[in-house]
């Protein structure tokens, strides 16, 4: 995890430097200075990175606690209940095969079959399944779904998503502020201070850029679902994962996870047309087709 974070931070720092150089080469910084805008782009970049990554890391650090609270997850401990014993043994075996620490295992009440994994540390993650998943799917299918979530943990997807969100947040904040300054001081030529145009333009730009940023993050999320499916096929068996996805497909692609957890669920939400750009998961039919193309 430390190496992953270091690489992302180094990449982001390099991109920030590149943007700073590009702004100078294209004369944007000089244009702002000519219009009386005393804007330190380097300082703005650093401030944007602190805000962008700060919120992302806080959300990641609190992800397990928030999941337990918002979803009402009940952590499964030593129990005489046979289904809970089976659940713990299955997760333990999958985690061992995946080479990660035993995650916390939880159950949340829901009428939709679903599951998710979250946590900042892959050796101290949380894997939770809905009551409908346990009661509505066969053991082999539940095992495959658990393998999918364990693969997310092994791949470090929660950390990567958090880092990617931090990167796009940084650029949304930075670019929206620059656009606000350009419109206010260069286009409308406000003489001093910040005019209403700066605040209005910055807010509008941040909203529009946030849509673009979300599409980028969700695009990555969809790609990692295919990797988690392949991981589940390796851990539990391809046919079991295909059967699980078909069972989920039969109940109309469950989508009742909260927005902050939808990207970590096994199925995700439903989208049509342009809204497909904002889906955290590919269509189940596409995931099944991808699994059918690999060997068991």
Short mmCIF file of the C-alpha atoms (twelve columns), coordinates in Angstrom:
data_MODEL
# 
_entry.id   MODEL 
# 
loop_
_atom_site.group_PDB 
_atom_site.id 
_atom_site.type_symbol 
_atom_site.label_atom_id 
_atom_site.label_alt_id 
_atom_site.label_comp_id 
_atom_site.label_asym_id 
_atom_site.label_seq_id 
_atom_site.Cartn_x 
_atom_site.Cartn_y 
_atom_site.Cartn_z 
_atom_site.pdbx_PDB_model_num 
ATOM 1   C CA . UNK A 1   0.000   0.000   0.000   1 
ATOM 2   C CA . UNK A 2   2.862   2.398   0.838   1 
ATOM 3   C CA . UNK A 3   4.411   1.828   -2.608  1 
ATOM 4   C CA . UNK A 4   1.039   2.386   -4.302  1 
ATOM 5   C CA . UNK A 5   0.486   5.649   -2.407  1 
ATOM 6   C CA . UNK A 6   4.048   6.814   -3.111  1 
ATOM 7   C CA . UNK A 7   3.685   6.160   -6.839  1 
ATOM 8   C CA . UNK A 8   0.364   7.999   -7.017  1 
ATOM 9   C CA . UNK A 9   1.695   10.975  -5.073  1 
ATOM 10  C CA . UNK A 10  4.816   11.105  -7.240  1 
ATOM 11  C CA . UNK A 11  2.706   10.929  -10.402 1 
ATOM 12  C CA . UNK A 12  0.374   13.625  -9.160  1 
ATOM 13  C CA . UNK A 13  3.309   15.858  -8.192  1 
ATOM 14  C CA . UNK A 14  4.804   15.405  -11.660 1 
ATOM 15  C CA . UNK A 15  1.508   16.333  -13.318 1 
ATOM 16  C CA . UNK A 16  1.184   19.403  -11.089 1 
ATOM 17  C CA . UNK A 17  4.661   20.536  -12.129 1 
ATOM 18  C CA . UNK A 18  3.790   19.895  -15.788 1 
ATOM 19  C CA . UNK A 19  0.629   22.006  -15.506 1 
ATOM 20  C CA . UNK A 20  2.571   24.814  -13.841 1 
ATOM 21  C CA . UNK A 21  5.147   24.777  -16.661 1 
ATOM 22  C CA . UNK A 22  2.411   24.611  -19.330 1 
ATOM 23  C CA . UNK A 23  0.622   27.631  -17.821 1 
ATOM 24  C CA . UNK A 24  3.859   29.590  -18.079 1 
ATOM 25  C CA . UNK A 25  4.630   28.434  -21.636 1 
ATOM 26  C CA . UNK A 26  1.147   29.326  -22.879 1 
ATOM 27  C CA . UNK A 27  1.296   32.646  -21.114 1 
ATOM 28  C CA . UNK A 28  -1.677  32.118  -18.829 1 
ATOM 29  C CA . UNK A 29  0.240   33.159  -15.746 1 
ATOM 30  C CA . UNK A 30  1.541   36.263  -17.558 1 
ATOM 31  C CA . UNK A 31  -1.971  37.078  -18.782 1 
ATOM 32  C CA . UNK A 32  -3.281  37.016  -15.235 1 
ATOM 33  C CA . UNK A 33  -0.439  39.201  -14.003 1 
ATOM 34  C CA . UNK A 34  -1.034  41.742  -16.783 1 
ATOM 35  C CA . UNK A 35  -4.613  42.096  -15.563 1 
ATOM 36  C CA . UNK A 36  -3.594  42.687  -11.981 1 
ATOM 37  C CA . UNK A 37  -4.201  39.153  -10.735 1 
ATOM 38  C CA . UNK A 38  -1.570  38.326  -8.141  1 
ATOM 39  C CA . UNK A 39  -2.175  34.581  -8.330  1 
ATOM 40  C CA . UNK A 40  0.562   32.184  -7.276  1 
ATOM 41  C CA . UNK A 41  -0.188  29.107  -9.348  1 
ATOM 42  C CA . UNK A 42  2.250   26.924  -7.413  1 
ATOM 43  C CA . UNK A 43  0.599   27.841  -4.120  1 
ATOM 44  C CA . UNK A 44  -2.833  27.251  -5.653  1 
ATOM 45  C CA . UNK A 45  -1.736  23.824  -6.878  1 
ATOM 46  C CA . UNK A 46  -0.458  22.868  -3.443  1 
ATOM 47  C CA . UNK A 47  -3.615  24.132  -1.732  1 
ATOM 48  C CA . UNK A 48  -5.789  22.243  -4.238  1 
ATOM 49  C CA . UNK A 49  -3.814  19.039  -3.650  1 
ATOM 50  C CA . UNK A 50  -4.147  19.358  0.123   1 
ATOM 51  C CA . UNK A 51  -7.906  19.873  -0.115  1 
ATOM 52  C CA . UNK A 52  -8.407  17.263  -2.855  1 
ATOM 53  C CA . UNK A 53  -6.370  14.502  -1.230  1 
ATOM 54  C CA . UNK A 54  -7.344  15.462  2.313   1 
ATOM 55  C CA . UNK A 55  -11.034 14.831  1.726   1 
ATOM 56  C CA . UNK A 56  -10.337 11.637  -0.173  1 
ATOM 57  C CA . UNK A 57  -8.059  10.183  2.510   1 
ATOM 58  C CA . UNK A 58  -10.420 11.143  5.335   1 
ATOM 59  C CA . UNK A 59  -13.244 9.376   3.498   1 
ATOM 60  C CA . UNK A 60  -11.048 6.305   2.966   1 
ATOM 61  C CA . UNK A 61  -9.884  6.242   6.589   1 
ATOM 62  C CA . UNK A 62  -13.491 6.398   7.809   1 
ATOM 63  C CA . UNK A 63  -14.861 4.012   5.186   1 
ATOM 64  C CA . UNK A 64  -15.242 0.992   7.470   1 
ATOM 65  C CA . UNK A 65  -16.851 3.013   10.239  1 
ATOM 66  C CA . UNK A 66  -19.200 4.738   7.788   1 
ATOM 67  C CA . UNK A 67  -20.129 1.440   6.146   1 
ATOM 68  C CA . UNK A 68  -21.047 -0.100  9.473   1 
ATOM 69  C CA . UNK A 69  -23.128 2.933   10.452  1 
ATOM 70  C CA . UNK A 70  -24.900 3.663   7.180   1 
ATOM 71  C CA . UNK A 71  -25.607 0.048   6.249   1 
ATOM 72  C CA . UNK A 72  -26.238 -1.255  9.749   1 
ATOM 73  C CA . UNK A 73  -23.578 -3.938  9.296   1 
ATOM 74  C CA . UNK A 74  -23.509 -6.558  12.027  1 
ATOM 75  C CA . UNK A 75  -20.040 -8.014  12.454  1 
ATOM 76  C CA . UNK A 76  -20.044 -11.805 12.515  1 
ATOM 77  C CA . UNK A 77  -18.085 -13.402 15.330  1 
ATOM 78  C CA . UNK A 78  -17.884 -16.933 16.718  1 
ATOM 79  C CA . UNK A 79  -21.409 -18.258 16.400  1 
ATOM 80  C CA . UNK A 80  -23.429 -21.433 16.639  1 
ATOM 81  C CA . UNK A 81  -25.369 -20.387 13.535  1 
ATOM 82  C CA . UNK A 82  -24.305 -22.742 10.751  1 
ATOM 83  C CA . UNK A 83  -24.671 -20.191 7.938   1 
ATOM 84  C CA . UNK A 84  -22.526 -17.677 9.815   1 
ATOM 85  C CA . UNK A 85  -19.906 -20.321 10.568  1 
ATOM 86  C CA . UNK A 86  -19.838 -21.224 6.871   1 
ATOM 87  C CA . UNK A 87  -19.534 -17.544 5.958   1 
ATOM 88  C CA . UNK A 88  -16.533 -17.040 8.254   1 
ATOM 89  C CA . UNK A 89  -14.788 -20.217 7.065   1 
ATOM 90  C CA . UNK A 90  -15.318 -19.314 3.417   1 
ATOM 91  C CA . UNK A 91  -13.944 -15.778 3.815   1 
ATOM 92  C CA . UNK A 92  -11.000 -17.144 5.811   1 
ATOM 93  C CA . UNK A 93  -10.117 -19.646 3.069   1 
ATOM 94  C CA . UNK A 94  -10.475 -17.084 0.290   1 
ATOM 95  C CA . UNK A 95  -8.395  -14.514 2.173   1 
ATOM 96  C CA . UNK A 96  -5.664  -17.071 2.812   1 
ATOM 97  C CA . UNK A 97  -5.600  -18.075 -0.861  1 
ATOM 98  C CA . UNK A 98  -5.480  -14.397 -1.858  1 
ATOM 99  C CA . UNK A 99  -2.576  -13.738 0.500   1 
ATOM 100 C CA . UNK A 100 -4.286  -11.080 2.612   1 
ATOM 101 C CA . UNK A 101 -5.173  -10.815 6.276   1 
ATOM 102 C CA . UNK A 102 -8.535  -12.063 7.505   1 
ATOM 103 C CA . UNK A 103 -11.023 -9.208  7.011   1 
ATOM 104 C CA . UNK A 104 -13.917 -8.392  9.283   1 
ATOM 105 C CA . UNK A 105 -17.034 -10.142 8.042   1 
ATOM 106 C CA . UNK A 106 -20.442 -8.523  8.348   1 
ATOM 107 C CA . UNK A 107 -24.072 -8.943  7.358   1 
ATOM 108 C CA . UNK A 108 -26.510 -6.123  6.617   1 
ATOM 109 C CA . UNK A 109 -30.269 -6.332  6.185   1 
ATOM 110 C CA . UNK A 110 -31.431 -5.694  2.634   1 
ATOM 111 C CA . UNK A 111 -34.072 -7.043  0.295   1 
ATOM 112 C CA . UNK A 112 -31.547 -6.916  -2.566  1 
ATOM 113 C CA . UNK A 113 -28.671 -9.420  -2.949  1 
ATOM 114 C CA . UNK A 114 -25.444 -7.446  -2.755  1 
ATOM 115 C CA . UNK A 115 -22.046 -7.296  -1.089  1 
ATOM 116 C CA . UNK A 116 -19.180 -4.862  -0.710  1 
ATOM 117 C CA . UNK A 117 -15.638 -4.567  0.603   1 
ATOM 118 C CA . UNK A 118 -14.005 -1.496  2.064   1 
ATOM 119 C CA . UNK A 119 -11.124 -0.397  4.253   1 
ATOM 120 C CA . UNK A 120 -7.830  1.461   4.006   1 
ATOM 121 C CA . UNK A 121 -5.610  -1.536  4.790   1 
ATOM 122 C CA . UNK A 122 -5.926  -4.705  2.756   1 
ATOM 123 C CA . UNK A 123 -5.020  -6.764  5.818   1 
ATOM 124 C CA . UNK A 124 -7.715  -5.076  7.935   1 
ATOM 125 C CA . UNK A 125 -10.583 -4.746  5.476   1 
ATOM 126 C CA . UNK A 126 -14.315 -5.275  5.865   1 
ATOM 127 C CA . UNK A 127 -16.325 -7.639  3.677   1 
ATOM 128 C CA . UNK A 128 -20.095 -7.462  4.129   1 
ATOM 129 C CA . UNK A 129 -22.955 -9.297  2.455   1 
ATOM 130 C CA . UNK A 130 -26.657 -8.609  2.466   1 
ATOM 131 C CA . UNK A 131 -29.154 -10.927 4.122   1 
ATOM 132 C CA . UNK A 132 -30.836 -11.378 0.731   1 
ATOM 133 C CA . UNK A 133 -27.563 -12.534 -0.821  1 
ATOM 134 C CA . UNK A 134 -27.145 -15.241 1.790   1 
ATOM 135 C CA . UNK A 135 -30.740 -16.436 1.521   1 
ATOM 136 C CA . UNK A 136 -31.217 -15.995 -2.232  1 
ATOM 137 C CA . UNK A 137 -28.026 -17.460 -3.701  1 
ATOM 138 C CA . UNK A 138 -26.546 -20.936 -3.527  1 
ATOM 139 C CA . UNK A 139 -23.421 -21.481 -1.432  1 
ATOM 140 C CA . UNK A 140 -21.209 -21.741 -4.529  1 
ATOM 141 C CA . UNK A 141 -22.589 -18.451 -5.827  1 
ATOM 142 C CA . UNK A 142 -22.095 -16.692 -2.495  1 
ATOM 143 C CA . UNK A 143 -18.533 -18.041 -2.417  1 
ATOM 144 C CA . UNK A 144 -17.895 -16.508 -5.845  1 
ATOM 145 C CA . UNK A 145 -19.297 -13.141 -4.736  1 
ATOM 146 C CA . UNK A 146 -17.046 -13.263 -1.673  1 
ATOM 147 C CA . UNK A 147 -14.125 -14.085 -3.973  1 
ATOM 148 C CA . UNK A 148 -14.974 -10.999 -6.006  1 
ATOM 149 C CA . UNK A 149 -14.887 -8.786  -2.906  1 
ATOM 150 C CA . UNK A 150 -11.701 -10.418 -1.619  1 
ATOM 151 C CA . UNK A 151 -10.123 -9.709  -5.018  1 
ATOM 152 C CA . UNK A 152 -11.007 -6.024  -4.631  1 
ATOM 153 C CA . UNK A 153 -9.175  -6.070  -1.293  1 
ATOM 154 C CA . UNK A 154 -6.161  -7.955  -2.677  1 
ATOM 155 C CA . UNK A 155 -5.920  -5.570  -5.638  1 
ATOM 156 C CA . UNK A 156 -5.965  -2.555  -3.324  1 
ATOM 157 C CA . UNK A 157 -8.919  -1.106  -5.211  1 
ATOM 158 C CA . UNK A 158 -10.211 0.954   -2.287  1 
ATOM 159 C CA . UNK A 159 -6.876  2.746   -1.893  1 
ATOM 160 C CA . UNK A 160 -6.474  3.224   -5.649  1 
ATOM 161 C CA . UNK A 161 -9.987  4.664   -5.952  1 
ATOM 162 C CA . UNK A 162 -9.260  7.017   -3.075  1 
ATOM 163 C CA . UNK A 163 -6.009  8.185   -4.647  1 
ATOM 164 C CA . UNK A 164 -7.596  8.638   -8.062  1 
ATOM 165 C CA . UNK A 165 -10.408 10.633  -6.483  1 
ATOM 166 C CA . UNK A 166 -7.806  12.783  -4.776  1 
ATOM 167 C CA . UNK A 167 -6.062  13.478  -8.089  1 
ATOM 168 C CA . UNK A 168 -9.228  14.526  -9.922  1 
ATOM 169 C CA . UNK A 169 -10.405 16.569  -6.927  1 
ATOM 170 C CA . UNK A 170 -7.109  18.454  -7.049  1 
ATOM 171 C CA . UNK A 171 -7.529  19.411  -10.688 1 
ATOM 172 C CA . UNK A 172 -11.207 20.312  -10.282 1 
ATOM 173 C CA . UNK A 173 -10.381 22.734  -7.479  1 
ATOM 174 C CA . UNK A 174 -7.329  24.166  -9.260  1 
ATOM 175 C CA . UNK A 175 -8.854  24.642  -12.704 1 
ATOM 176 C CA . UNK A 176 -12.152 26.061  -11.396 1 
ATOM 177 C CA . UNK A 177 -10.256 28.749  -9.459  1 
ATOM 178 C CA . UNK A 178 -8.113  29.630  -12.483 1 
ATOM 179 C CA . UNK A 179 -11.191 29.851  -14.716 1 
ATOM 180 C CA . UNK A 180 -12.876 32.079  -12.139 1 
ATOM 181 C CA . UNK A 181 -9.905  34.455  -12.138 1 
ATOM 182 C CA . UNK A 182 -9.707  34.569  -15.938 1 
ATOM 183 C CA . UNK A 183 -13.403 35.384  -16.367 1 
ATOM 184 C CA . UNK A 184 -13.495 37.911  -13.533 1 
ATOM 185 C CA . UNK A 185 -10.276 39.823  -14.181 1 
ATOM 186 C CA . UNK A 186 -9.450  39.185  -17.857 1 
ATOM 187 C CA . UNK A 187 -12.869 38.930  -19.529 1 
ATOM 188 C CA . UNK A 188 -14.968 41.223  -17.324 1 
ATOM 189 C CA . UNK A 189 -11.959 43.242  -16.097 1 
ATOM 190 C CA . UNK A 190 -12.897 43.612  -12.465 1 
ATOM 191 C CA . UNK A 191 -10.369 46.157  -11.216 1 
ATOM 192 C CA . UNK A 192 -9.643  44.950  -7.722  1 
ATOM 193 C CA . UNK A 193 -10.562 42.187  -5.300  1 
ATOM 194 C CA . UNK A 194 -12.973 39.438  -6.287  1 
ATOM 195 C CA . UNK A 195 -16.111 40.347  -8.181  1 
ATOM 196 C CA . UNK A 196 -19.332 38.281  -8.193  1 
ATOM 197 C CA . UNK A 197 -18.249 36.783  -11.520 1 
ATOM 198 C CA . UNK A 198 -15.295 35.070  -9.840  1 
ATOM 199 C CA . UNK A 199 -17.442 33.229  -7.315  1 
ATOM 200 C CA . UNK A 200 -20.227 32.382  -9.772  1 
ATOM 201 C CA . UNK A 201 -17.822 31.207  -12.478 1 
ATOM 202 C CA . UNK A 202 -15.719 29.194  -10.027 1 
ATOM 203 C CA . UNK A 203 -18.795 27.399  -8.689  1 
ATOM 204 C CA . UNK A 204 -20.192 26.649  -12.158 1 
ATOM 205 C CA . UNK A 205 -16.780 25.482  -13.396 1 
ATOM 206 C CA . UNK A 206 -16.326 23.266  -10.347 1 
ATOM 207 C CA . UNK A 207 -19.729 21.635  -10.900 1 
ATOM 208 C CA . UNK A 208 -19.056 20.994  -14.601 1 
ATOM 209 C CA . UNK A 209 -15.524 19.756  -14.001 1 
ATOM 210 C CA . UNK A 210 -16.811 17.499  -11.208 1 
ATOM 211 C CA . UNK A 211 -19.063 15.718  -13.710 1 
ATOM 212 C CA . UNK A 212 -16.042 15.098  -15.937 1 
ATOM 213 C CA . UNK A 213 -13.976 13.950  -12.956 1 
ATOM 214 C CA . UNK A 214 -16.722 11.558  -11.861 1 
ATOM 215 C CA . UNK A 215 -16.876 10.049  -15.346 1 
ATOM 216 C CA . UNK A 216 -13.109 9.421   -15.197 1 
ATOM 217 C CA . UNK A 217 -13.293 7.778   -11.761 1 
ATOM 218 C CA . UNK A 218 -16.282 5.632   -12.752 1 
ATOM 219 C CA . UNK A 219 -14.481 4.577   -15.938 1 
ATOM 220 C CA . UNK A 220 -11.662 3.212   -13.820 1 
ATOM 221 C CA . UNK A 221 -14.193 1.603   -11.460 1 
ATOM 222 C CA . UNK A 222 -15.778 -0.318  -14.325 1 
ATOM 223 C CA . UNK A 223 -12.394 -1.634  -15.481 1 
ATOM 224 C CA . UNK A 224 -11.473 -2.870  -12.016 1 
ATOM 225 C CA . UNK A 225 -14.730 -4.851  -11.846 1 
ATOM 226 C CA . UNK A 226 -13.502 -7.062  -14.662 1 
ATOM 227 C CA . UNK A 227 -10.278 -7.665  -12.725 1 
ATOM 228 C CA . UNK A 228 -12.204 -8.547  -9.577  1 
ATOM 229 C CA . UNK A 229 -14.397 -10.956 -11.567 1 
ATOM 230 C CA . UNK A 230 -11.269 -12.615 -12.944 1 
ATOM 231 C CA . UNK A 231 -9.894  -12.790 -9.409  1 
ATOM 232 C CA . UNK A 232 -13.076 -14.443 -8.190  1 
ATOM 233 C CA . UNK A 233 -12.844 -16.941 -11.041 1 
ATOM 234 C CA . UNK A 234 -9.304  -17.787 -9.904  1 
ATOM 235 C CA . UNK A 235 -10.222 -18.070 -6.220  1 
ATOM 236 C CA . UNK A 236 -13.644 -19.741 -6.407  1 
ATOM 237 C CA . UNK A 237 -14.025 -20.948 -9.997  1 
ATOM 238 C CA . UNK A 238 -15.169 -19.296 -13.215 1 
ATOM 239 C CA . UNK A 239 -18.441 -21.214 -13.456 1 
ATOM 240 C CA . UNK A 240 -19.394 -20.235 -9.911  1 
ATOM 241 C CA . UNK A 241 -18.816 -16.547 -10.680 1 
ATOM 242 C CA . UNK A 242 -20.792 -16.744 -13.913 1 
ATOM 243 C CA . UNK A 243 -23.649 -18.438 -12.057 1 
ATOM 244 C CA . UNK A 244 -23.578 -15.731 -9.374  1 
ATOM 245 C CA . UNK A 245 -23.696 -12.930 -11.956 1 
ATOM 246 C CA . UNK A 246 -26.558 -14.619 -13.767 1 
ATOM 247 C CA . UNK A 247 -28.462 -14.908 -10.518 1 
ATOM 248 C CA . UNK A 248 -27.898 -11.202 -9.849  1 
ATOM 249 C CA . UNK A 249 -28.950 -10.458 -13.422 1 
ATOM 250 C CA . UNK A 250 -32.203 -12.307 -12.811 1 
ATOM 251 C CA . UNK A 251 -33.124 -9.900  -10.022 1 
ATOM 252 C CA . UNK A 252 -32.605 -6.822  -12.219 1 
ATOM 253 C CA . UNK A 253 -29.115 -5.745  -11.199 1 
ATOM 254 C CA . UNK A 254 -29.437 -4.761  -7.504  1 
ATOM 255 C CA . UNK A 255 -28.543 -1.156  -6.831  1 
ATOM 256 C CA . UNK A 256 -29.588 -0.170  -3.316  1 
ATOM 257 C CA . UNK A 257 -26.123 0.517   -1.874  1 
ATOM 258 C CA . UNK A 258 -25.495 4.125   -0.803  1 
ATOM 259 C CA . UNK A 259 -23.629 6.247   -3.340  1 
ATOM 260 C CA . UNK A 260 -20.367 6.198   -1.346  1 
ATOM 261 C CA . UNK A 261 -20.382 2.376   -1.299  1 
ATOM 262 C CA . UNK A 262 -21.905 1.601   -4.703  1 
ATOM 263 C CA . UNK A 263 -18.500 1.472   -6.382  1 
ATOM 264 C CA . UNK A 264 -17.407 -1.261  -3.963  1 
ATOM 265 C CA . UNK A 265 -20.499 -3.454  -4.338  1 
ATOM 266 C CA . UNK A 266 -20.736 -6.555  -6.478  1 
ATOM 267 C CA . UNK A 267 -23.372 -5.182  -8.850  1 
ATOM 268 C CA . UNK A 268 -23.569 -1.374  -8.678  1 
ATOM 269 C CA . UNK A 269 -26.289 0.813   -10.150 1 
ATOM 270 C CA . UNK A 270 -28.196 0.991   -13.411 1 
ATOM 271 C CA . UNK A 271 -27.598 3.588   -16.099 1 
ATOM 272 C CA . UNK A 272 -29.001 4.368   -19.524 1 
ATOM 273 C CA . UNK A 273 -27.550 6.448   -22.355 1 
ATOM 274 C CA . UNK A 274 -25.096 9.081   -21.181 1 
ATOM 275 C CA . UNK A 275 -25.629 7.993   -17.580 1 
ATOM 276 C CA . UNK A 276 -23.613 4.887   -18.443 1 
ATOM 277 C CA . UNK A 277 -20.569 7.144   -18.119 1 
ATOM 278 C CA . UNK A 278 -21.355 7.473   -14.417 1 
ATOM 279 C CA . UNK A 279 -21.920 3.796   -13.685 1 
ATOM 280 C CA . UNK A 280 -19.566 2.237   -11.171 1 
ATOM 281 C CA . UNK A 281 -20.071 -1.231  -12.698 1 
ATOM 282 C CA . UNK A 282 -20.274 -2.585  -16.261 1 
ATOM 283 C CA . UNK A 283 -23.519 -4.300  -17.319 1 
ATOM 284 C CA . UNK A 284 -23.721 -7.789  -15.868 1 
ATOM 285 C CA . UNK A 285 -24.115 -9.233  -19.368 1 
ATOM 286 C CA . UNK A 286 -20.743 -7.750  -20.353 1 
ATOM 287 C CA . UNK A 287 -19.088 -9.138  -17.236 1 
ATOM 288 C CA . UNK A 288 -20.498 -12.599 -17.918 1 
ATOM 289 C CA . UNK A 289 -19.256 -12.433 -21.511 1 
ATOM 290 C CA . UNK A 290 -15.778 -11.467 -20.322 1 
ATOM 291 C CA . UNK A 291 -15.660 -14.393 -17.904 1 
ATOM 292 C CA . UNK A 292 -16.798 -16.822 -20.594 1 
ATOM 293 C CA . UNK A 293 -13.733 -15.861 -22.642 1 
ATOM 294 C CA . UNK A 294 -11.246 -16.938 -19.978 1 
ATOM 295 C CA . UNK A 295 -10.332 -20.442 -18.899 1 
ATOM 296 C CA . UNK A 296 -11.577 -21.873 -15.623 1 
# 
